[in-house]
Amino acid sequence: MTSYIIRRLLMLVPVLFGVSIFIFLMMRVVPGDVAQTILGTDATPEALEALRNQFGLNESYFKQYVNWIGGVLTGDFGESMRNGREVLPEIVNRFKLTFELTILAAIISWIISIPLGVLAAVKRNSATDLTIRTISLFGVSIPNFAFATVLLLVLALYFNYSPPIGYVSFFADPLKNLEIMFLPALVLGMTMAAAVMRMTRSSVLEVLRQDFVRTVRAKGAKERITIFNHALRNALIPILTIIGMQIGTLLGGAVIIEQIFSLPGLGQYVLTGITQRDLTVVQGSVLFISFVFVMINLIVDILYAYLDPRINYK
């Protein structure tokens, strides 16, 4: 297992290297003058040239990339072209909010999706199964931004409630923090739950048909033990796969939800960087999110071995 983890960590190097090249090129092929976008149409030619020289925009793409990735490797993600602040500390500070939002959304999703998915599999083709499948289909079909907008409208019109603005750290005021984070986490968790619920149902259903489950039942095991100790554990691998991918997607996909709920997270930081053509902000943030995404997938792969010892990593 240790050698497998080391090999996987080494594999991350070319993956992140490729991602960094892709991000860099994507930001350069977007039409428009970056200096003109940042300083505005009233900027003098001298000011535009000074900004280009400051951030090396007059250099070749190869030299710009080498300078940027060289700084990243030493922990220097550069400075924002807009406000001159260091990018890495800003990413780390905002990532705390996005990470908390992602974890809360994932917990809400698991609480909803796994029990309902198991119930749908056990009650296959019953009214309960049909209801759960309809709810999951509805959840998969509705984009999270549309769900968030409708939810806010309903709360405002019928309950005269609007979510608090801003962000308070959990350690500073836990109740206020949960009040701020609950609604956005619920929106993300509900949309994530729909896909996990469908996967849980199909995976548990497949395991329940296997011979070893019949053997367990033939030995007189209680149905609860058969379901949760034998069927669910063996069904968790595909469920973990989709959960790992969704957590990674949530980290990058919380952009719209953070914007709707005015949360100063990493997603909002990236969106602002894109709209303002702040190259260093976008490059650094996307590379950071990519790193977290591949690390989550590594953790998921390690969990496979714990859940299914038959998996051979050699």
C-alpha positions as CSV (number, residue, x, y, z in Angstrom):
1,M,0.0,0.0,0.0
2,T,2.8,2.4,0.9
3,S,4.5,1.9,-2.5
4,Y,1.1,2.4,-4.2
5,I,0.6,5.7,-2.5
6,I,4.1,6.8,-3.4
7,R,3.5,5.8,-7.0
8,R,0.2,7.7,-7.1
9,L,1.8,10.8,-5.6
10,L,4.5,10.7,-8.3
11,M,1.8,10.4,-10.9
12,L,0.3,13.6,-9.7
13,V,3.4,15.5,-10.9
14,P,2.8,15.1,-14.7
15,V,-1.0,15.6,-14.1
16,L,-0.6,18.9,-12.3
17,F,2.1,19.9,-14.8
18,G,-0.3,19.3,-17.7
19,V,-3.1,21.2,-15.9
20,S,-0.8,24.2,-15.3
21,I,0.1,24.3,-19.0
22,F,-3.6,24.1,-20.0
23,I,-4.7,26.8,-17.5
24,F,-1.8,29.1,-18.7
25,L,-2.7,28.7,-22.4
26,M,-6.4,29.1,-21.9
27,M,-5.9,32.4,-20.1
28,R,-3.6,33.6,-22.9
29,V,-5.9,32.7,-25.9
30,V,-8.8,34.7,-24.6
31,P,-9.1,37.7,-26.9
32,G,-8.4,41.2,-25.6
33,D,-5.6,43.2,-24.0
34,V,-5.2,42.2,-20.3
35,A,-3.5,45.5,-19.4
36,Q,-6.3,47.5,-21.1
37,T,-9.0,45.5,-19.3
38,I,-7.4,46.0,-15.9
39,L,-6.6,49.8,-16.3
40,G,-9.6,50.7,-18.4
41,T,-10.0,52.6,-21.7
42,D,-8.8,55.9,-20.2
43,A,-5.3,54.5,-19.3
44,T,-2.3,56.2,-20.9
45,P,0.1,54.2,-23.2
46,E,2.8,54.7,-20.6
47,A,0.6,53.2,-17.8
48,L,-0.3,50.2,-20.0
49,E,3.3,49.5,-20.9
50,A,4.3,49.8,-17.2
51,L,1.7,47.2,-16.3
52,R,2.8,44.8,-19.0
53,N,6.4,45.2,-17.9
54,Q,5.5,44.7,-14.3
55,F,3.8,41.3,-14.9
56,G,6.0,40.2,-17.9
57,L,3.2,40.3,-20.4
58,N,5.6,41.5,-23.1
59,E,7.7,38.3,-22.7
60,S,7.2,35.2,-24.8
61,Y,4.6,32.7,-23.5
62,F,7.4,30.2,-22.8
63,K,9.2,32.7,-20.5
64,Q,6.0,33.8,-18.8
65,Y,5.1,30.2,-18.1
66,V,8.6,29.3,-16.7
67,N,8.5,32.4,-14.5
68,W,5.1,31.6,-13.2
69,I,5.5,27.8,-12.6
70,G,9.0,28.5,-11.1
71,G,7.3,30.8,-8.5
72,V,4.6,28.2,-7.8
73,L,7.1,25.5,-7.1
74,T,8.7,27.8,-4.5
75,G,5.3,28.7,-3.0
76,D,5.0,32.1,-4.7
77,F,1.8,32.2,-6.7
78,G,2.4,35.9,-7.6
79,E,0.4,39.0,-6.9
80,S,-3.0,40.0,-8.1
81,M,-2.9,42.3,-11.1
82,R,-5.8,44.3,-9.6
83,N,-4.9,45.0,-6.0
84,G,-1.3,43.8,-5.7
85,R,-2.1,41.3,-2.9
86,E,-0.3,38.0,-2.7
87,V,-2.5,35.3,-4.3
88,L,-1.6,32.3,-2.2
89,P,-2.6,33.7,1.2
90,E,-5.9,34.9,-0.4
91,I,-6.5,31.4,-1.9
92,V,-5.8,29.7,1.5
93,N,-8.1,32.1,3.4
94,R,-11.0,31.7,0.9
95,F,-10.5,28.0,0.6
96,K,-11.4,27.5,4.3
97,L,-14.9,28.8,3.5
98,T,-15.3,26.7,0.3
99,F,-13.9,23.6,2.0
100,E,-16.4,24.0,4.9
101,L,-19.2,24.5,2.4
102,T,-18.2,21.4,0.5
103,I,-17.9,19.3,3.6
104,L,-21.3,20.4,4.9
105,A,-22.9,19.8,1.5
106,A,-21.3,16.3,1.4
107,I,-22.6,15.4,4.9
108,I,-26.1,16.6,4.0
109,S,-25.9,14.6,0.8
110,W,-24.8,11.4,2.6
111,I,-27.5,11.7,5.3
112,I,-30.2,12.0,2.6
113,S,-28.9,9.8,-0.3
114,I,-27.4,6.6,1.3
115,P,-30.4,5.6,3.5
116,L,-32.9,6.5,0.8
117,G,-30.8,4.7,-1.9
118,V,-30.7,1.5,0.3
119,L,-34.4,1.8,1.0
120,A,-35.2,2.1,-2.7
121,A,-33.1,-1.0,-3.4
122,V,-34.7,-3.1,-0.6
123,K,-38.2,-1.9,-1.6
124,R,-37.6,-2.4,-5.3
125,N,-40.5,-1.6,-7.7
126,S,-42.7,-0.6,-4.8
127,A,-44.4,2.8,-4.3
128,T,-41.5,3.8,-2.0
129,D,-39.0,2.9,-4.7
130,L,-40.9,4.9,-7.3
131,T,-41.2,7.9,-5.1
132,I,-37.5,7.9,-4.2
133,R,-36.5,7.5,-7.9
134,T,-38.8,10.4,-8.9
135,I,-37.2,12.6,-6.2
136,S,-33.7,11.7,-7.4
137,L,-34.6,12.3,-11.0
138,F,-36.0,15.7,-10.1
139,G,-32.8,16.5,-8.2
140,V,-30.6,15.5,-11.0
141,S,-32.6,17.5,-13.5
142,I,-32.6,20.8,-11.6
143,P,-29.4,22.9,-11.7
144,N,-28.3,24.0,-8.3
145,F,-28.4,27.7,-9.2
146,A,-32.1,27.4,-10.2
147,F,-32.9,25.5,-7.0
148,A,-31.1,28.2,-5.0
149,T,-33.0,31.0,-6.7
150,V,-36.4,29.3,-6.1
151,L,-35.6,28.5,-2.5
152,L,-34.6,32.1,-1.8
153,L,-37.7,33.4,-3.5
154,V,-40.0,31.0,-1.5
155,L,-38.3,31.9,1.8
156,A,-38.5,35.7,1.1
157,L,-42.1,35.7,-0.2
158,Y,-43.8,33.2,2.1
159,F,-41.6,33.3,5.3
160,N,-40.2,36.8,5.1
161,Y,-36.7,35.4,5.5
162,S,-33.5,36.3,3.8
163,P,-30.2,34.6,4.5
164,P,-27.5,36.7,6.4
165,I,-24.9,38.4,4.3
166,G,-21.2,37.9,4.8
167,Y,-19.2,35.2,6.6
168,V,-18.3,34.5,10.2
169,S,-15.8,31.8,11.1
170,F,-17.1,28.7,12.8
171,F,-14.6,29.2,15.6
172,A,-15.6,32.8,16.2
173,D,-19.4,32.1,16.3
174,P,-20.5,28.5,15.6
175,L,-24.3,29.3,15.5
176,K,-23.9,32.3,13.2
177,N,-21.6,30.4,11.0
178,L,-24.1,27.5,10.6
179,E,-26.9,29.9,10.0
180,I,-24.9,31.5,7.1
181,M,-23.7,28.2,5.7
182,F,-26.8,26.0,6.0
183,L,-28.8,27.2,3.0
184,P,-25.9,27.1,0.4
185,A,-24.8,23.7,1.8
186,L,-28.4,22.4,1.6
187,V,-28.7,23.5,-2.1
188,L,-25.4,21.8,-3.0
189,G,-26.1,18.8,-0.8
190,M,-29.5,18.2,-2.4
191,T,-28.2,18.3,-5.9
192,M,-25.3,16.0,-5.0
193,A,-27.7,13.6,-3.1
194,A,-29.7,12.9,-6.2
195,A,-26.9,11.3,-8.1
196,V,-25.5,9.4,-5.1
197,M,-29.0,8.1,-4.3
198,R,-29.4,6.6,-7.8
199,M,-25.9,5.1,-7.6
200,T,-26.6,3.7,-4.1
201,R,-29.8,2.1,-5.3
202,S,-28.4,0.4,-8.3
203,S,-25.2,-0.7,-6.6
204,V,-27.0,-2.2,-3.6
205,L,-29.5,-3.9,-5.9
206,E,-26.7,-5.5,-7.8
207,V,-25.0,-6.8,-4.6
208,L,-28.3,-8.1,-3.2
209,R,-28.6,-10.5,-6.2
210,Q,-25.2,-12.1,-5.6
211,D,-24.8,-15.6,-4.1
212,F,-23.0,-14.6,-1.0
213,V,-26.0,-12.5,0.1
214,R,-28.2,-15.5,-0.4
215,T,-25.8,-17.6,1.7
216,V,-25.8,-15.0,4.5
217,R,-29.6,-15.0,4.5
218,A,-29.7,-18.8,4.4
219,K,-27.6,-18.8,7.6
220,G,-30.4,-17.0,9.3
221,A,-28.8,-13.5,9.6
222,K,-31.1,-10.7,10.3
223,E,-32.2,-8.6,7.3
224,R,-30.7,-5.4,8.9
225,I,-27.3,-7.1,9.3
226,T,-27.5,-8.6,5.7
227,I,-28.2,-5.1,4.3
228,F,-25.8,-2.9,6.2
229,N,-22.9,-5.3,7.1
230,H,-22.7,-7.2,3.9
231,A,-24.6,-5.6,1.0
232,L,-23.9,-2.0,1.6
233,R,-20.2,-2.5,2.4
234,N,-19.7,-4.3,-0.9
235,A,-21.7,-1.7,-2.7
236,L,-19.7,1.2,-1.4
237,I,-16.9,1.2,-4.0
238,P,-18.9,2.7,-7.0
239,I,-20.7,5.0,-4.5
240,L,-17.3,6.2,-3.2
241,T,-16.2,6.8,-6.8
242,I,-19.0,9.2,-7.5
243,I,-18.7,10.9,-4.1
244,G,-15.0,11.6,-4.6
245,M,-15.7,13.1,-8.1
246,Q,-18.6,15.1,-6.7
247,I,-16.5,16.6,-3.9
248,G,-13.9,17.6,-6.3
249,T,-16.6,19.1,-8.6
250,L,-18.2,20.9,-5.7
251,L,-14.9,22.7,-4.9
252,G,-14.8,24.2,-8.3
253,G,-18.6,24.2,-8.9
254,A,-19.5,26.3,-5.8
255,V,-18.8,29.4,-7.9
256,I,-22.4,30.3,-8.6
257,I,-23.7,29.3,-5.2
258,E,-21.1,31.5,-3.4
259,Q,-22.1,34.3,-5.7
260,I,-25.8,33.9,-5.1
261,F,-25.4,33.7,-1.3
262,S,-22.6,36.4,-1.2
263,L,-20.0,34.1,0.3
264,P,-16.4,35.3,-0.1
265,G,-15.1,31.8,-0.9
266,L,-12.6,30.5,-3.5
267,G,-15.3,30.2,-6.1
268,Q,-16.2,33.8,-5.9
269,Y,-12.5,34.7,-6.0
270,V,-12.0,32.7,-9.3
271,L,-15.2,34.2,-10.8
272,T,-14.0,37.8,-10.0
273,G,-10.6,37.0,-11.4
274,I,-12.1,35.7,-14.7
275,T,-14.3,38.7,-15.1
276,Q,-11.5,41.1,-14.4
277,R,-8.9,39.2,-16.5
278,D,-6.7,38.8,-13.4
279,L,-4.4,36.1,-14.8
280,T,-2.4,35.4,-11.7
281,V,-5.5,35.0,-9.6
282,V,-7.2,32.6,-12.0
283,Q,-4.1,30.5,-12.7
284,G,-3.2,30.1,-9.1
285,S,-6.8,29.4,-7.9
286,V,-7.5,26.8,-10.6
287,L,-4.2,25.0,-10.1
288,F,-4.9,24.9,-6.3
289,I,-8.4,23.5,-6.9
290,S,-6.9,20.9,-9.3
291,F,-4.3,19.8,-6.7
292,V,-7.1,19.4,-4.1
293,F,-9.2,17.4,-6.6
294,V,-6.5,14.9,-7.4
295,M,-5.7,14.5,-3.7
296,I,-9.3,13.7,-3.0
297,N,-9.3,11.0,-5.7
298,L,-6.1,9.6,-4.2
299,I,-7.9,9.3,-0.8
300,V,-10.8,7.6,-2.5
301,D,-8.5,5.1,-4.1
302,I,-6.9,4.3,-0.7
303,L,-10.4,3.8,0.8
304,Y,-11.1,1.1,-1.9
305,A,-8.4,-1.1,-0.4
306,Y,-10.0,-0.8,3.0
307,L,-13.4,-1.6,1.8
308,D,-12.4,-4.4,-0.6
309,P,-9.1,-6.2,0.3
310,R,-9.4,-8.2,-2.9
311,I,-8.1,-5.1,-4.7
312,N,-4.5,-5.7,-5.6
313,Y,-2.4,-2.5,-6.0
314,K,0.7,-4.3,-7.1
